[in-house]
Amino acid sequence: MGRVSGEVAIVTGGASGVGKDDAILLVKEGAKVVLTDLNEKDGNAVAAQIGENALFVKHDISSEDGWKEVIARTEEKFGGVDILVNNQRPAKELKLRRFPITPLQLGQE
Ligand SMILES: NC(=O)c1ccc[n+]([C@@H]2O[C@H](COP(=O)([O-])OP(=O)(O)OC[C@H]3O[C@@H](n4cnc5c(N)ncnc54)[C@H](O)[C@@H]3O)[C@@H](O)[C@H]2O)c1
């Protein structure tokens, strides 16, 4: 029995590199995987290589609507989401980092 048997995982940037290896390993350990990427050709090839326990969904990680679609497609295909491997980070710095954090925002008096 694999370490993640019966779990459903989403792996971003899953068409190549670390994300591809993550997706293959998760399925070897018993999970079903939705891998997402901008690269449709390689993403579909990885999903085909893994087989029935994988689905590729084209997705730009910076798209909020894209995330909604990925989650809906994952629930539709595998019945839920248990694991997120957010492997591919945004190319641009997150805007959040530019906001100052004050004691008030941290809930202090
Ligand atoms: N490989 C390393 O040694 C290493 C070390 C430290 C950090 N990282 C980080 O880990 C992540 C993966 O690294 P990697 O070496 O496997 O990279 P990679 O370039 O081999 O794979 C990244 C994948 O992400 C996809 N991608 C790029 N932009 C995307 C977007 N906006 N939405 C969806 N998919 C997108 C690419 O098409 C590609 O398939 C990167 O964020 C990288 O910065 C890697």
The ligand as an ORCA input file, in Angstrom:
! r2SCAN-3c Opt
* xyz 0 1
  N      15.114     22.288    -10.372
  C      15.679     22.815     -9.296
  O      16.803     22.461     -8.873
  C      14.928     23.881     -8.498
  C      15.544     24.417     -7.363
  C      14.859     25.372     -6.611
  C      13.596     25.803     -7.014
  N      13.046     25.267     -8.141
  C      11.716     25.737     -8.507
  O      10.864     24.610     -8.655
  C       9.953     24.857     -9.722
  C      10.087     23.771    -10.793
  O      11.429     23.736    -11.253
  P      11.865     22.862    -12.521
  O      13.338     22.848    -12.520
  O      11.131     21.583    -12.513
  O      11.360     23.802    -13.710
  P      10.933     23.405    -15.218
  O      11.163     24.645    -15.998
  O      11.580     22.133    -15.660
  O       9.388     23.116    -15.093
  C       8.510     24.134    -14.808
  C       7.172     23.814    -15.481
  O       6.264     24.840    -15.120
  C       5.564     25.252    -16.279
  N       5.126     26.625    -16.103
  C       5.849     27.765    -16.244
  N       5.079     28.844    -15.992
  C       3.838     28.378    -15.695
  C       2.597     29.006    -15.352
  N       2.503     30.342    -15.261
  N       1.521     28.226    -15.093
  C       1.614     26.868    -15.182
  N       2.771     26.218    -15.511
  C       3.860     26.971    -15.762
  C       6.537     25.065    -17.429
  O       5.832     24.917    -18.664
  C       7.267     23.795    -17.003
  O       6.632     22.632    -17.502
  C      10.269     26.246    -10.271
  O       9.406     27.189     -9.672
  C      11.693     26.462     -9.839
  O      11.964     27.835     -9.717
  C      13.667     24.331     -8.877
*
